[in-house]
């Protein structure tokens, strides 16, 4: 009996040791090499950004058009893949809103030198914002996807501390902290003691002074929906949150279709640039998609007031890989059944979004 228990203990300690030693190999998944642009695309510039420690990272600047000129989304993507996997999203956003987009890869990704770490990604994020301000100019909105949300929060916090805050922050499927995600998934590994990179967004988000938009799916299997709610409650006004019914982690935008563009436009128009308008009807990006008469409620929390607006919901979503591929081929990149921004009294969104289970 003691022998068996001893073997189990040794094995468990071995697992803990391996998890600690190779944790960054589990966190950062930079699969794919250096992405290339299709020859037919225009208005996209290759850029090189130099961080304060000398690391050079590459990216793309998608040049804005029309009323979107003067607004730049500085995008920090998630832990998997590279900027090429977000190109469809970037093309669709530029097509519909006309904004500039700076889409970069951090160190260790897409052929960039160096190894990804929390501090390293922060330095790359600061450098990307600096490049955008110096080269593009105008209003800056940080857009963080998943772990990139941690970069956006830190960069926005530093900008505040430097006396030059950004104009807005959008967080898509962001977590309260990487420690919270790991603890919920692998509690037996005691990640609160083992993790080196923590991305503690919860204790930073109230330091952001810029208008905030949070997008999160109720069926996010990697970063549970409660993370988005907690960040929203913690953040200061002005802020808005778009809840995506049945939206999962990697396809949260693939559940809202045109409503994604409508609500991002609403955020930009209300908080960033009142003159911005949708340049094309978002329905043209989702051919054949119908809309129902069902309405969902979008809440916006501004200093001293909360406004509401009803938005038509969709009758169906694109679910198969083939449908998604068709959309991407049409320069889409996003689809989500965007619905209700919730600020319920409890963690369950049912109090304000009764259609959600």
C-alpha positions in Angstrom: 0.0 0.0 0.0 2.7 2.4 1.0 4.7 1.4 -2.1 1.7 2.2 -4.4 1.1 5.5 -2.7 4.8 6.4 -3.0 4.7 5.6 -6.8 1.6 7.8 -7.1 3.3 10.7 -5.3 6.4 10.4 -7.4 4.3 10.4 -10.5 2.3 13.4 -9.4 5.4 15.4 -8.5 6.8 14.5 -12.0 3.6 15.9 -13.6 3.9 19.1 -11.6 7.6 19.4 -12.6 6.8 18.9 -16.3 3.9 21.3 -16.2 6.0 24.0 -14.5 9.0 23.4 -16.9 7.1 23.4 -20.1 4.2 25.7 -19.2 5.0 28.3 -21.9 4.9 25.6 -24.5 1.3 24.9 -23.4 0.3 28.6 -23.2 1.8 29.9 -26.5 1.0 28.0 -29.7 2.7 29.9 -32.6 1.9 27.3 -35.2 2.4 28.2 -38.8 5.3 30.1 -40.4 5.6 33.6 -41.6 2.3 34.5 -43.4 2.2 36.0 -46.8 -0.5 38.3 -48.4 -2.5 37.2 -51.4 -1.4 39.1 -54.5 -4.8 40.5 -55.3 -5.1 42.4 -52.0 -4.4 46.2 -52.0 -4.1 48.8 -49.4 -2.0 46.7 -47.0 1.5 47.6 -45.9 4.1 45.3 -44.4 5.4 46.8 -41.2 8.3 46.1 -38.7 7.9 47.2 -35.1 10.9 47.5 -32.8 10.3 46.9 -29.1 12.2 48.7 -26.3 14.4 45.6 -25.8 15.3 45.5 -29.5 13.1 42.7 -30.6 11.6 43.3 -34.1 8.1 42.0 -34.8 6.3 42.1 -38.1 2.8 42.9 -39.1 0.4 44.4 -41.5 -1.2 47.8 -41.7 -4.6 47.7 -43.5 -5.1 51.3 -44.6 -8.5 52.8 -43.8 -11.0 54.4 -46.1 -13.8 56.9 -46.0 -15.2 58.0 -42.7 -13.2 55.4 -40.9 -10.0 57.3 -41.6 -8.7 58.8 -38.4 -9.5 55.6 -36.3 -7.1 52.7 -35.9 -7.7 49.3 -34.4 -4.4 48.0 -32.9 -5.1 44.3 -32.8 -3.4 41.8 -30.4 -4.5 38.3 -31.3 -4.9 35.1 -29.2 -2.3 32.5 -28.3 -2.8 30.3 -31.3 -1.7 30.8 -34.9 -0.6 34.1 -36.5 -2.0 37.3 -38.1 -2.8 35.5 -41.3 -5.5 33.6 -39.4 -7.1 37.0 -38.6 -6.8 38.5 -42.0 -10.4 37.7 -43.0 -11.7 39.5 -39.9 -9.5 42.5 -40.6 -10.6 42.7 -44.2 -14.2 42.5 -43.2 -13.9 45.2 -40.5 -12.1 47.5 -43.0 -14.7 46.9 -45.6 -17.6 47.7 -43.4 -16.2 50.4 -41.2 -13.3 51.8 -43.1 -11.0 52.0 -40.1 -7.2 51.5 -40.2 -6.1 48.2 -38.7 -2.7 47.3 -37.4 -2.3 43.6 -37.1 1.0 42.3 -35.7 2.4 39.1 -34.4 4.3 39.1 -31.1 7.8 37.7 -30.6 8.2 34.0 -31.3 5.2 34.0 -33.6 5.1 34.0 -37.5 8.9 33.9 -37.9 9.6 36.7 -35.4 12.6 36.2 -33.3 12.5 35.7 -29.5 10.3 33.6 -27.3 6.8 34.6 -26.1 6.4 35.7 -22.5 4.0 37.9 -20.7 6.5 40.7 -20.3 7.7 40.3 -23.9 4.1 40.5 -25.3 3.6 43.6 -23.3 6.7 45.2 -24.8 5.6 44.2 -28.3 2.2 45.7 -27.6 3.6 49.0 -26.4 5.8 49.2 -29.5 2.8 48.5 -31.8 0.8 51.3 -30.2 3.8 53.6 -30.5 4.3 52.7 -34.2 0.6 53.3 -34.9 0.7 56.7 -33.2 3.8 57.9 -35.0 3.0 56.5 -38.5 -0.8 56.5 -38.7 -1.9 59.0 -36.1 -5.5 59.7 -35.1 -7.6 57.9 -32.5 -6.3 54.6 -31.2 -8.5 51.7 -30.2 -6.8 48.6 -28.7 -8.5 45.3 -29.8 -7.5 42.3 -27.7 -8.5 38.7 -28.5 -8.3 36.1 -25.7 -4.7 36.3 -24.3 -4.3 39.4 -26.5 -6.9 41.0 -24.2 -4.3 40.9 -21.5 -1.9 42.7 -23.7 -4.6 45.3 -24.6 -5.4 45.9 -20.9 -1.7 46.3 -19.9 -0.9 48.6 -22.8 -4.0 50.7 -22.1 -3.0 50.9 -18.4 0.6 52.0 -19.3 -0.8 54.6 -21.7 -2.8 56.0 -18.8 0.2 56.1 -16.5 2.2 57.9 -19.2 -0.5 60.6 -19.5 -1.4 59.7 -23.1 -4.4 57.3 -22.8 -5.8 55.4 -25.8 -9.2 56.3 -27.1 -10.9 52.9 -26.7 -10.4 49.3 -25.8 -12.3 46.3 -27.2 -11.8 42.9 -25.5 -13.0 39.7 -27.2 -13.2 36.5 -25.1 -10.8 37.9 -22.6 -10.2 36.4 -19.2 -10.0 37.8 -15.7 -6.5 36.2 -15.4 -4.7 33.3 -16.8 -4.4 31.9 -13.3 -8.2 31.8 -13.1 -8.5 30.0 -16.4 -5.8 27.4 -15.5 -7.3 26.9 -12.0 -10.7 26.2 -13.5 -9.2 23.7 -16.0 -6.4 22.1 -14.0 -7.0 22.7 -10.3 -5.0 19.6 -9.3 -1.8 21.3 -10.7 -2.2 24.3 -8.3 -1.5 26.8 -11.1 -1.9 29.7 -8.7 1.5 28.7 -7.4 3.1 27.4 -10.6 2.2 30.0 -13.3 4.9 32.4 -14.4 2.8 34.4 -16.8 -0.4 35.5 -15.1 -2.1 38.3 -17.2 -4.0 39.6 -14.2 -6.6 41.6 -16.1 -9.1 41.8 -13.3 -6.9 43.9 -11.1 -5.9 46.2 -13.9 -9.1 46.8 -15.9 -10.4 49.5 -13.5 -7.3 51.5 -14.2 -8.4 51.9 -17.8 -9.9 55.3 -18.5 -10.9 54.7 -22.1 -14.4 53.6 -23.2 -14.5 49.8 -23.0 -16.3 47.2 -25.1 -16.4 43.6 -24.1 -17.5 40.7 -26.4 -18.0 37.3 -24.9 -19.9 34.0 -25.7 -22.1 32.2 -23.3 -20.7 28.8 -24.4 -17.0 29.7 -24.3 -15.3 26.4 -23.4 -11.9 27.9 -22.7 -12.6 31.2 -21.1 -16.0 30.8 -19.4 -18.6 33.6 -19.9 -18.3 34.6 -16.2 -14.9 36.0 -16.9 -16.4 38.6 -19.3 -19.1 39.5 -16.9 -16.6 40.0 -14.0 -14.4 42.2 -16.2 -17.4 44.3 -17.2 -18.5 44.8 -13.7 -15.1 45.7 -12.5 -14.4 48.2 -15.3 -15.3 51.9 -15.0 -17.8 53.7 -17.2 -18.2 54.3 -20.1 -18.5 50.7 -21.1 -20.6 48.2 -23.0 -20.8 44.4 -23.3 -22.1 42.3 -26.0 -23.1 38.8 -25.0 -23.1 36.2 -27.7 -25.6 33.4 -27.1 -24.0 30.0 -27.7 -20.8 31.7 -28.8 -17.7 29.6 -28.2 -14.2 30.7 -27.7 -12.8 30.5 -31.2 -16.0 31.3 -33.1 -17.5 33.9 -30.9 -17.6 36.3 -33.9 -18.9 33.4 -36.0 -22.2 33.6 -34.1 -23.4 37.1 -34.7 -22.9 37.9 -38.3 -23.9 41.4 -39.3 -24.8 42.3 -35.7 -21.1 42.2 -34.9 -20.4 45.1 -37.3 -23.6 47.0 -36.2 -22.6 47.0 -32.6 -18.9 47.7 -33.2 -20.0 50.6 -35.3 -22.3 51.7 -32.5 -19.5 51.6 -30.0 -17.1 53.6 -32.3 -19.8 56.1 -33.2 -20.8 56.7 -29.5 -17.4 56.8 -27.9 -14.7 57.3 -30.6 -15.9 59.1 -33.7 -19.5 60.2 -34.1 -19.3 60.6 -37.9 -18.3 56.9 -38.5 -20.8 54.9 -40.5 -21.2 51.4 -42.0 -19.8 51.6 -45.5 -21.7 48.6 -46.8 -24.8 46.7 -45.6 -23.4 44.0 -43.3 -26.1 41.6 -44.7 -24.2 41.6 -48.0 -21.3 39.9 -46.2 -23.6 37.1 -45.1 -25.5 36.2 -48.3 -28.7 34.4 -47.8 -28.9 35.0 -44.1 -32.4 35.9 -42.9 -33.3 38.0 -39.9 -36.2 37.4 -37.5 -38.4 39.9 -35.7 -37.1 38.8 -32.3 -35.3 41.6 -30.6 -32.4 41.6 -28.2 -31.4 44.4 -25.9 -28.1 46.2 -26.0 -27.1 48.0 -22.8 -24.6 50.8 -22.7 -23.3 52.1 -19.4 -22.1 55.7 -19.6 -21.3 58.0 -16.6 -24.5 58.6 -14.8 -26.8 56.8 -17.3 -27.7 53.5 -18.9 -29.3 53.5 -22.3 -30.9 50.6 -24.1 -31.6 49.9 -27.8 -33.4 47.0 -29.4 -31.6 45.2 -32.2 -33.1 42.5 -34.5 -31.7 39.1 -33.8 -30.8 36.5 -36.4 -32.9 33.5 -37.4 -29.9 31.2 -38.0 -26.2 31.1 -37.8 -23.4 29.6 -39.9 -22.2 26.5 -38.1 -20.3 24.2 -40.5 -16.7 24.6 -41.4 -17.7 24.8 -45.1 -20.0 27.7 -44.4 -17.3 29.4 -42.4 -14.8 28.9 -45.2 -17.2 30.4 -47.7 -17.6 33.5 -45.5 -13.8 33.8 -45.1 -13.4 33.5 -48.9 -15.8 36.4 -49.2 -13.5 38.5 -47.0 -15.6 38.1 -43.9 -13.8 36.6 -41.0 -16.5 37.1 -38.5 -19.9 35.7 -37.7 -21.6 35.6 -34.3 -25.3 35.7 -33.2 -24.6 38.9 -31.3 -27.3 39.7 -28.8 -27.6 41.1 -25.4 -25.1 42.9 -23.3 -25.9 41.8 -19.8 -25.3 43.4 -16.4 -27.3 41.0 -14.3 -27.4 40.9 -10.5 -26.0 37.4 -10.5 -23.5 35.6 -12.6 -26.2 34.0 -14.7 -27.2 36.2 -17.6 -30.8 34.9 -17.4 -32.0 37.9 -15.5 -31.5 40.3 -18.4 -31.2 37.8 -21.3 -34.1 35.3 -20.6 -33.6 33.6 -24.0 -30.3 32.2 -22.8 -30.1 29.0 -20.8 
